[in-house]
Amino acid sequence: MTSEHREITEGLKLAGIAIGFAIVTAMLMIGIGEALLRHPPALVSDGSSQTSPQSN
């Protein structure tokens, strides 16, 4: 294998590693973002269970 071929294969290996790390980083960032932006479900109340005293 010539030195040019070695350089090409080494460059392809490094590119593959960079793509792999980019995918893992993106997945982590998306997961963290979803976890931070997720809100607990709101309690829905129609007001019928609350009694308010009326002063009249």
CHARMM internal coordinates of N, CA and C (Angstrom, degrees):
IC EDIT
DIST 1 N 1 CA 1.4398
DIST 1 CA 1 C 1.5283
ANGL 1 N 1 CA 1 C 107.94
DIST 1 C 2 N 1.2932
ANGL 1 CA 1 C 2 N 116.05
DIHE 1 N 1 CA 1 C 2 N 132.81
DIST 2 N 2 CA 1.4639
ANGL 1 C 2 N 2 CA 119.83
DIHE 1 CA 1 C 2 N 2 CA -179.28
DIST 2 CA 2 C 1.5254
ANGL 2 N 2 CA 2 C 110.01
DIHE 1 C 2 N 2 CA 2 C -79.59
DIST 2 C 3 N 1.3021
ANGL 2 CA 2 C 3 N 113.97
DIHE 2 N 2 CA 2 C 3 N 167.15
DIST 3 N 3 CA 1.4700
ANGL 2 C 3 N 3 CA 118.13
DIHE 2 CA 2 C 3 N 3 CA -178.91
DIST 3 CA 3 C 1.5326
ANGL 3 N 3 CA 3 C 111.02
DIHE 2 C 3 N 3 CA 3 C -65.78
DIST 3 C 4 N 1.3225
ANGL 3 CA 3 C 4 N 116.26
DIHE 3 N 3 CA 3 C 4 N -30.42
DIST 4 N 4 CA 1.4765
ANGL 3 C 4 N 4 CA 119.53
DIHE 3 CA 3 C 4 N 4 CA 178.20
DIST 4 CA 4 C 1.5270
ANGL 4 N 4 CA 4 C 110.37
DIHE 3 C 4 N 4 CA 4 C -66.44
DIST 4 C 5 N 1.3225
ANGL 4 CA 4 C 5 N 117.34
DIHE 4 N 4 CA 4 C 5 N -41.98
DIST 5 N 5 CA 1.4563
ANGL 4 C 5 N 5 CA 121.15
DIHE 4 CA 4 C 5 N 5 CA 178.36
DIST 5 CA 5 C 1.5274
ANGL 5 N 5 CA 5 C 111.07
DIHE 4 C 5 N 5 CA 5 C -65.39
DIST 5 C 6 N 1.3309
ANGL 5 CA 5 C 6 N 115.57
DIHE 5 N 5 CA 5 C 6 N -38.90
DIST 6 N 6 CA 1.4677
ANGL 5 C 6 N 6 CA 119.90
DIHE 5 CA 5 C 6 N 6 CA 177.72
DIST 6 CA 6 C 1.5166
ANGL 6 N 6 CA 6 C 110.98
DIHE 5 C 6 N 6 CA 6 C -62.29
DIST 6 C 7 N 1.3213
ANGL 6 CA 6 C 7 N 116.30
DIHE 6 N 6 CA 6 C 7 N -42.40
DIST 7 N 7 CA 1.4596
ANGL 6 C 7 N 7 CA 120.52
DIHE 6 CA 6 C 7 N 7 CA 179.25
DIST 7 CA 7 C 1.5291
ANGL 7 N 7 CA 7 C 110.92
DIHE 6 C 7 N 7 CA 7 C -64.32
DIST 7 C 8 N 1.3171
ANGL 7 CA 7 C 8 N 116.45
DIHE 7 N 7 CA 7 C 8 N -39.81
DIST 8 N 8 CA 1.4695
ANGL 7 C 8 N 8 CA 120.06
DIHE 7 CA 7 C 8 N 8 CA 179.53
DIST 8 CA 8 C 1.5164
ANGL 8 N 8 CA 8 C 110.55
DIHE 7 C 8 N 8 CA 8 C -65.56
DIST 8 C 9 N 1.3330
ANGL 8 CA 8 C 9 N 116.98
DIHE 8 N 8 CA 8 C 9 N -46.47
DIST 9 N 9 CA 1.4624
ANGL 8 C 9 N 9 CA 119.31
DIHE 8 CA 8 C 9 N 9 CA -179.84
DIST 9 CA 9 C 1.5354
ANGL 9 N 9 CA 9 C 111.51
DIHE 8 C 9 N 9 CA 9 C -65.72
DIST 9 C 10 N 1.3219
ANGL 9 CA 9 C 10 N 116.92
DIHE 9 N 9 CA 9 C 10 N -37.18
DIST 10 N 10 CA 1.4555
ANGL 9 C 10 N 10 CA 119.63
DIHE 9 CA 9 C 10 N 10 CA 176.95
DIST 10 CA 10 C 1.5229
ANGL 10 N 10 CA 10 C 110.55
DIHE 9 C 10 N 10 CA 10 C -65.87
DIST 10 C 11 N 1.3169
ANGL 10 CA 10 C 11 N 116.74
DIHE 10 N 10 CA 10 C 11 N -40.32
DIST 11 N 11 CA 1.4690
ANGL 10 C 11 N 11 CA 120.82
DIHE 10 CA 10 C 11 N 11 CA 177.10
DIST 11 CA 11 C 1.5170
ANGL 11 N 11 CA 11 C 111.67
DIHE 10 C 11 N 11 CA 11 C -63.25
DIST 11 C 12 N 1.3390
ANGL 11 CA 11 C 12 N 117.19
DIHE 11 N 11 CA 11 C 12 N -40.06
DIST 12 N 12 CA 1.4611
ANGL 11 C 12 N 12 CA 120.62
DIHE 11 CA 11 C 12 N 12 CA 178.36
DIST 12 CA 12 C 1.5278
ANGL 12 N 12 CA 12 C 111.22
DIHE 11 C 12 N 12 CA 12 C -66.53
DIST 12 C 13 N 1.3299
ANGL 12 CA 12 C 13 N 116.43
DIHE 12 N 12 CA 12 C 13 N -38.97
DIST 13 N 13 CA 1.4655
ANGL 12 C 13 N 13 CA 119.79
DIHE 12 CA 12 C 13 N 13 CA 176.88
DIST 13 CA 13 C 1.5212
ANGL 13 N 13 CA 13 C 110.67
DIHE 12 C 13 N 13 CA 13 C -61.93
DIST 13 C 14 N 1.3361
ANGL 13 CA 13 C 14 N 115.95
DIHE 13 N 13 CA 13 C 14 N -46.04
DIST 14 N 14 CA 1.4600
ANGL 13 C 14 N 14 CA 119.93
DIHE 13 CA 13 C 14 N 14 CA 179.72
DIST 14 CA 14 C 1.5258
ANGL 14 N 14 CA 14 C 111.28
DIHE 13 C 14 N 14 CA 14 C -64.14
DIST 14 C 15 N 1.3300
ANGL 14 CA 14 C 15 N 117.10
DIHE 14 N 14 CA 14 C 15 N -38.36
DIST 15 N 15 CA 1.4628
ANGL 14 C 15 N 15 CA 120.48
DIHE 14 CA 14 C 15 N 15 CA 177.55
DIST 15 CA 15 C 1.5237
ANGL 15 N 15 CA 15 C 110.46
DIHE 14 C 15 N 15 CA 15 C -64.61
DIST 15 C 16 N 1.3141
ANGL 15 CA 15 C 16 N 117.33
DIHE 15 N 15 CA 15 C 16 N -40.74
DIST 16 N 16 CA 1.4654
ANGL 15 C 16 N 16 CA 120.89
DIHE 15 CA 15 C 16 N 16 CA 177.19
DIST 16 CA 16 C 1.5175
ANGL 16 N 16 CA 16 C 112.02
DIHE 15 C 16 N 16 CA 16 C -62.64
DIST 16 C 17 N 1.3208
ANGL 16 CA 16 C 17 N 115.81
DIHE 16 N 16 CA 16 C 17 N -42.82
DIST 17 N 17 CA 1.4651
ANGL 16 C 17 N 17 CA 120.16
DIHE 16 CA 16 C 17 N 17 CA 177.81
DIST 17 CA 17 C 1.5273
ANGL 17 N 17 CA 17 C 110.48
DIHE 16 C 17 N 17 CA 17 C -63.31
DIST 17 C 18 N 1.3257
ANGL 17 CA 17 C 18 N 116.80
DIHE 17 N 17 CA 17 C 18 N -42.58
DIST 18 N 18 CA 1.4629
ANGL 17 C 18 N 18 CA 120.82
DIHE 17 CA 17 C 18 N 18 CA -179.91
DIST 18 CA 18 C 1.5247
ANGL 18 N 18 CA 18 C 110.72
DIHE 17 C 18 N 18 CA 18 C -63.64
DIST 18 C 19 N 1.3261
ANGL 18 CA 18 C 19 N 117.28
DIHE 18 N 18 CA 18 C 19 N -41.35
DIST 19 N 19 CA 1.4635
ANGL 18 C 19 N 19 CA 120.71
DIHE 18 CA 18 C 19 N 19 CA 178.80
DIST 19 CA 19 C 1.5269
ANGL 19 N 19 CA 19 C 110.16
DIHE 18 C 19 N 19 CA 19 C -65.05
DIST 19 C 20 N 1.3165
ANGL 19 CA 19 C 20 N 116.65
DIHE 19 N 19 CA 19 C 20 N -42.14
DIST 20 N 20 CA 1.4644
ANGL 19 C 20 N 20 CA 120.55
DIHE 19 CA 19 C 20 N 20 CA 177.96
DIST 20 CA 20 C 1.5154
ANGL 20 N 20 CA 20 C 112.08
DIHE 19 C 20 N 20 CA 20 C -60.23
DIST 20 C 21 N 1.3205
ANGL 20 CA 20 C 21 N 117.02
DIHE 20 N 20 CA 20 C 21 N -46.58
DIST 21 N 21 CA 1.4553
ANGL 20 C 21 N 21 CA 120.10
DIHE 20 CA 20 C 21 N 21 CA 178.95
DIST 21 CA 21 C 1.5244
ANGL 21 N 21 CA 21 C 111.50
DIHE 20 C 21 N 21 CA 21 C -65.98
DIST 21 C 22 N 1.3308
ANGL 21 CA 21 C 22 N 117.65
DIHE 21 N 21 CA 21 C 22 N -35.51
DIST 22 N 22 CA 1.4625
ANGL 21 C 22 N 22 CA 120.52
DIHE 21 CA 21 C 22 N 22 CA 178.05
DIST 22 CA 22 C 1.5292
ANGL 22 N 22 CA 22 C 110.67
DIHE 21 C 22 N 22 CA 22 C -64.01
DIST 22 C 23 N 1.3281
ANGL 22 CA 22 C 23 N 116.94
DIHE 22 N 22 CA 22 C 23 N -40.76
DIST 23 N 23 CA 1.4654
ANGL 22 C 23 N 23 CA 120.61
DIHE 22 CA 22 C 23 N 23 CA 179.25
DIST 23 CA 23 C 1.5229
ANGL 23 N 23 CA 23 C 110.45
DIHE 22 C 23 N 23 CA 23 C -66.07
DIST 23 C 24 N 1.3217
ANGL 23 CA 23 C 24 N 117.23
DIHE 23 N 23 CA 23 C 24 N -45.33
DIST 24 N 24 CA 1.4704
ANGL 23 C 24 N 24 CA 120.55
DIHE 23 CA 23 C 24 N 24 CA 179.76
DIST 24 CA 24 C 1.5241
ANGL 24 N 24 CA 24 C 110.43
DIHE 23 C 24 N 24 CA 24 C -63.13
DIST 24 C 25 N 1.3295
ANGL 24 CA 24 C 25 N 117.15
DIHE 24 N 24 CA 24 C 25 N -42.44
DIST 25 N 25 CA 1.4589
ANGL 24 C 25 N 25 CA 120.90
DIHE 24 CA 24 C 25 N 25 CA 179.17
DIST 25 CA 25 C 1.5227
ANGL 25 N 25 CA 25 C 110.97
DIHE 24 C 25 N 25 CA 25 C -62.95
DIST 25 C 26 N 1.3328
ANGL 25 CA 25 C 26 N 116.88
DIHE 25 N 25 CA 25 C 26 N -43.34
DIST 26 N 26 CA 1.4674
ANGL 25 C 26 N 26 CA 120.11
DIHE 25 CA 25 C 26 N 26 CA 178.86
DIST 26 CA 26 C 1.5199
ANGL 26 N 26 CA 26 C 110.98
DIHE 25 C 26 N 26 CA 26 C -62.47
DIST 26 C 27 N 1.3249
ANGL 26 CA 26 C 27 N 117.16
DIHE 26 N 26 CA 26 C 27 N -41.94
DIST 27 N 27 CA 1.4623
ANGL 26 C 27 N 27 CA 120.28
DIHE 26 CA 26 C 27 N 27 CA 179.37
DIST 27 CA 27 C 1.5293
ANGL 27 N 27 CA 27 C 110.79
DIHE 26 C 27 N 27 CA 27 C -63.20
DIST 27 C 28 N 1.3224
ANGL 27 CA 27 C 28 N 116.99
DIHE 27 N 27 CA 27 C 28 N -41.50
DIST 28 N 28 CA 1.4593
ANGL 27 C 28 N 28 CA 120.41
DIHE 27 CA 27 C 28 N 28 CA 178.24
DIST 28 CA 28 C 1.5210
ANGL 28 N 28 CA 28 C 111.68
DIHE 27 C 28 N 28 CA 28 C -64.26
DIST 28 C 29 N 1.3256
ANGL 28 CA 28 C 29 N 117.24
DIHE 28 N 28 CA 28 C 29 N -43.94
DIST 29 N 29 CA 1.4547
ANGL 28 C 29 N 29 CA 120.91
DIHE 28 CA 28 C 29 N 29 CA -179.12
DIST 29 CA 29 C 1.5280
ANGL 29 N 29 CA 29 C 111.01
DIHE 28 C 29 N 29 CA 29 C -65.01
DIST 29 C 30 N 1.3256
ANGL 29 CA 29 C 30 N 117.37
DIHE 29 N 29 CA 29 C 30 N -40.35
DIST 30 N 30 CA 1.4632
ANGL 29 C 30 N 30 CA 120.52
DIHE 29 CA 29 C 30 N 30 CA 177.87
DIST 30 CA 30 C 1.5235
ANGL 30 N 30 CA 30 C 110.17
DIHE 29 C 30 N 30 CA 30 C -64.66
DIST 30 C 31 N 1.3228
ANGL 30 CA 30 C 31 N 116.46
DIHE 30 N 30 CA 30 C 31 N -43.27
DIST 31 N 31 CA 1.4650
ANGL 30 C 31 N 31 CA 120.08
DIHE 30 CA 30 C 31 N 31 CA 178.57
DIST 31 CA 31 C 1.5140
ANGL 31 N 31 CA 31 C 112.61
DIHE 30 C 31 N 31 CA 31 C -62.83
DIST 31 C 32 N 1.3182
ANGL 31 CA 31 C 32 N 116.57
DIHE 31 N 31 CA 31 C 32 N -43.24
DIST 32 N 32 CA 1.4646
ANGL 31 C 32 N 32 CA 120.39
DIHE 31 CA 31 C 32 N 32 CA 178.94
DIST 32 CA 32 C 1.5239
ANGL 32 N 32 CA 32 C 110.13
DIHE 31 C 32 N 32 CA 32 C -66.11
DIST 32 C 33 N 1.3136
ANGL 32 CA 32 C 33 N 117.00
DIHE 32 N 32 CA 32 C 33 N -42.08
DIST 33 N 33 CA 1.4643
ANGL 32 C 33 N 33 CA 120.36
DIHE 32 CA 32 C 33 N 33 CA 179.11
DIST 33 CA 33 C 1.5087
ANGL 33 N 33 CA 33 C 112.29
DIHE 32 C 33 N 33 CA 33 C -62.43
DIST 33 C 34 N 1.3247
ANGL 33 CA 33 C 34 N 116.85
DIHE 33 N 33 CA 33 C 34 N -42.80
DIST 34 N 34 CA 1.4626
ANGL 33 C 34 N 34 CA 119.84
DIHE 33 CA 33 C 34 N 34 CA 178.35
DIST 34 CA 34 C 1.5240
ANGL 34 N 34 CA 34 C 110.80
DIHE 33 C 34 N 34 CA 34 C -64.68
DIST 34 C 35 N 1.3151
ANGL 34 CA 34 C 35 N 116.92
DIHE 34 N 34 CA 34 C 35 N -39.73
DIST 35 N 35 CA 1.4620
ANGL 34 C 35 N 35 CA 120.07
DIHE 34 CA 34 C 35 N 35 CA -179.90
DIST 35 CA 35 C 1.5282
ANGL 35 N 35 CA 35 C 111.10
DIHE 34 C 35 N 35 CA 35 C -65.63
DIST 35 C 36 N 1.3188
ANGL 35 CA 35 C 36 N 117.01
DIHE 35 N 35 CA 35 C 36 N -38.33
DIST 36 N 36 CA 1.4614
ANGL 35 C 36 N 36 CA 120.39
DIHE 35 CA 35 C 36 N 36 CA -179.33
DIST 36 CA 36 C 1.5201
ANGL 36 N 36 CA 36 C 112.21
DIHE 35 C 36 N 36 CA 36 C -74.56
DIST 36 C 37 N 1.3204
ANGL 36 CA 36 C 37 N 117.52
DIHE 36 N 36 CA 36 C 37 N -33.52
DIST 37 N 37 CA 1.4555
ANGL 36 C 37 N 37 CA 120.57
DIHE 36 CA 36 C 37 N 37 CA -176.19
DIST 37 CA 37 C 1.5183
ANGL 37 N 37 CA 37 C 113.23
DIHE 36 C 37 N 37 CA 37 C -89.31
DIST 37 C 38 N 1.3210
ANGL 37 CA 37 C 38 N 117.08
DIHE 37 N 37 CA 37 C 38 N -10.81
DIST 38 N 38 CA 1.4585
ANGL 37 C 38 N 38 CA 119.88
DIHE 37 CA 37 C 38 N 38 CA -179.44
DIST 38 CA 38 C 1.5258
ANGL 38 N 38 CA 38 C 108.99
DIHE 37 C 38 N 38 CA 38 C -73.37
DIST 38 C 39 N 1.3239
ANGL 38 CA 38 C 39 N 116.03
DIHE 38 N 38 CA 38 C 39 N 125.24
DIST 39 N 39 CA 1.4559
ANGL 38 C 39 N 39 CA 121.68
DIHE 38 CA 38 C 39 N 39 CA 179.48
DIST 39 CA 39 C 1.5233
ANGL 39 N 39 CA 39 C 108.62
DIHE 38 C 39 N 39 CA 39 C -103.42
DIST 39 C 40 N 1.3224
ANGL 39 CA 39 C 40 N 118.00
DIHE 39 N 39 CA 39 C 40 N 148.58
DIST 40 N 40 CA 1.4611
ANGL 39 C 40 N 40 CA 119.14
DIHE 39 CA 39 C 40 N 40 CA 175.07
DIST 40 CA 40 C 1.5223
ANGL 40 N 40 CA 40 C 109.42
DIHE 39 C 40 N 40 CA 40 C -65.76
DIST 40 C 41 N 1.3049
ANGL 40 CA 40 C 41 N 118.33
DIHE 40 N 40 CA 40 C 41 N 147.85
DIST 41 N 41 CA 1.4616
ANGL 40 C 41 N 41 CA 119.70
DIHE 40 CA 40 C 41 N 41 CA -178.16
DIST 41 CA 41 C 1.5270
ANGL 41 N 41 CA 41 C 110.90
DIHE 40 C 41 N 41 CA 41 C -62.21
DIST 41 C 42 N 1.3132
ANGL 41 CA 41 C 42 N 115.21
DIHE 41 N 41 CA 41 C 42 N 139.28
DIST 42 N 42 CA 1.4570
ANGL 41 C 42 N 42 CA 120.76
DIHE 41 CA 41 C 42 N 42 CA -178.95
DIST 42 CA 42 C 1.5226
ANGL 42 N 42 CA 42 C 109.59
DIHE 41 C 42 N 42 CA 42 C -74.00
DIST 42 C 43 N 1.3115
ANGL 42 CA 42 C 43 N 115.68
DIHE 42 N 42 CA 42 C 43 N 142.74
DIST 43 N 43 CA 1.4517
ANGL 42 C 43 N 43 CA 120.25
DIHE 42 CA 42 C 43 N 43 CA 175.84
DIST 43 CA 43 C 1.5272
ANGL 43 N 43 CA 43 C 108.24
DIHE 42 C 43 N 43 CA 43 C -80.33
DIST 43 C 44 N 1.3047
ANGL 43 CA 43 C 44 N 116.21
DIHE 43 N 43 CA 43 C 44 N 123.95
DIST 44 N 44 CA 1.4581
ANGL 43 C 44 N 44 CA 120.74
DIHE 43 CA 43 C 44 N 44 CA -177.93
DIST 44 CA 44 C 1.5194
ANGL 44 N 44 CA 44 C 108.22
DIHE 43 C 44 N 44 CA 44 C -93.66
DIST 44 C 45 N 1.3170
ANGL 44 CA 44 C 45 N 115.71
DIHE 44 N 44 CA 44 C 45 N 125.11
DIST 45 N 45 CA 1.4526
ANGL 44 C 45 N 45 CA 120.61
DIHE 44 CA 44 C 45 N 45 CA 179.95
DIST 45 CA 45 C 1.5177
ANGL 45 N 45 CA 45 C 108.67
DIHE 44 C 45 N 45 CA 45 C -132.31
DIST 45 C 46 N 1.3330
ANGL 45 CA 45 C 46 N 115.79
DIHE 45 N 45 CA 45 C 46 N 132.56
DIST 46 N 46 CA 1.4566
ANGL 45 C 46 N 46 CA 119.61
DIHE 45 CA 45 C 46 N 46 CA 179.21
DIST 46 CA 46 C 1.5230
ANGL 46 N 46 CA 46 C 112.19
DIHE 45 C 46 N 46 CA 46 C -92.07
DIST 46 C 47 N 1.3180
ANGL 46 CA 46 C 47 N 117.53
DIHE 46 N 46 CA 46 C 47 N -1.69
DIST 47 N 47 CA 1.4557
ANGL 46 C 47 N 47 CA 121.34
DIHE 46 CA 46 C 47 N 47 CA 176.96
DIST 47 CA 47 C 1.5112
ANGL 47 N 47 CA 47 C 113.61
DIHE 46 C 47 N 47 CA 47 C 88.75
DIST 47 C 48 N 1.3124
ANGL 47 CA 47 C 48 N 119.22
DIHE 47 N 47 CA 47 C 48 N -6.71
DIST 48 N 48 CA 1.4612
ANGL 47 C 48 N 48 CA 120.68
DIHE 47 CA 47 C 48 N 48 CA -177.24
DIST 48 CA 48 C 1.5232
ANGL 48 N 48 CA 48 C 112.01
DIHE 47 C 48 N 48 CA 48 C -74.10
DIST 48 C 49 N 1.3070
ANGL 48 CA 48 C 49 N 118.42
DIHE 48 N 48 CA 48 C 49 N -23.16
DIST 49 N 49 CA 1.4558
ANGL 48 C 49 N 49 CA 120.26
DIHE 48 CA 48 C 49 N 49 CA -178.44
DIST 49 CA 49 C 1.5188
ANGL 49 N 49 CA 49 C 112.32
DIHE 48 C 49 N 49 CA 49 C -84.71
DIST 49 C 50 N 1.3044
ANGL 49 CA 49 C 50 N 116.90
DIHE 49 N 49 CA 49 C 50 N -11.74
DIST 50 N 50 CA 1.4605
ANGL 49 C 50 N 50 CA 120.09
DIHE 49 CA 49 C 50 N 50 CA -179.74
DIST 50 CA 50 C 1.5266
ANGL 50 N 50 CA 50 C 108.85
DIHE 49 C 50 N 50 CA 50 C -96.17
DIST 50 C 51 N 1.2893
ANGL 50 CA 50 C 51 N 115.19
DIHE 50 N 50 CA 50 C 51 N 132.54
DIST 51 N 51 CA 1.4616
ANGL 50 C 51 N 51 CA 119.02
DIHE 50 CA 50 C 51 N 51 CA 177.19
DIST 51 CA 51 C 1.5191
ANGL 51 N 51 CA 51 C 108.47
DIHE 50 C 51 N 51 CA 51 C -109.96
DIST 51 C 52 N 1.2853
ANGL 51 CA 51 C 52 N 115.57
DIHE 51 N 51 CA 51 C 52 N 129.44
DIST 52 N 52 CA 1.4467
ANGL 51 C 52 N 52 CA 119.76
DIHE 51 CA 51 C 52 N 52 CA 179.40
DIST 52 CA 52 C 1.5203
ANGL 52 N 52 CA 52 C 108.49
DIHE 51 C 52 N 52 CA 52 C -115.63
DIST 52 C 53 N 1.3138
ANGL 52 CA 52 C 53 N 117.08
DIHE 52 N 52 CA 52 C 53 N 126.72
DIST 53 N 53 CA 1.4799
ANGL 52 C 53 N 53 CA 119.26
DIHE 52 CA 52 C 53 N 53 CA -179.60
DIST 53 CA 53 C 1.5197
ANGL 53 N 53 CA 53 C 110.53
DIHE 52 C 53 N 53 CA 53 C -69.35
DIST 53 C 54 N 1.3106
ANGL 53 CA 53 C 54 N 114.50
DIHE 53 N 53 CA 53 C 54 N 134.35
DIST 54 N 54 CA 1.4567
ANGL 53 C 54 N 54 CA 119.53
DIHE 53 CA 53 C 54 N 54 CA 178.02
DIST 54 CA 54 C 1.5111
ANGL 54 N 54 CA 54 C 108.31
DIHE 53 C 54 N 54 CA 54 C -105.10
DIST 54 C 55 N 1.2808
ANGL 54 CA 54 C 55 N 117.36
DIHE 54 N 54 CA 54 C 55 N 133.02
DIST 55 N 55 CA 1.4774
ANGL 54 C 55 N 55 CA 120.84
DIHE 54 CA 54 C 55 N 55 CA -176.08
DIST 55 CA 55 C 1.5229
ANGL 55 N 55 CA 55 C 109.46
DIHE 54 C 55 N 55 CA 55 C -104.13
DIST 55 C 56 N 1.3174
ANGL 55 CA 55 C 56 N 119.65
DIHE 55 N 55 CA 55 C 56 N 77.06
DIST 56 N 56 CA 1.4666
ANGL 55 C 56 N 56 CA 124.46
DIHE 55 CA 55 C 56 N 56 CA 173.27
DIST 56 CA 56 C 1.4633
ANGL 56 N 56 CA 56 C 109.73
DIHE 55 C 56 N 56 CA 56 C -148.74
END
COOR INIT
IC SEED 1 N 1 CA 1 C
IC BUILD
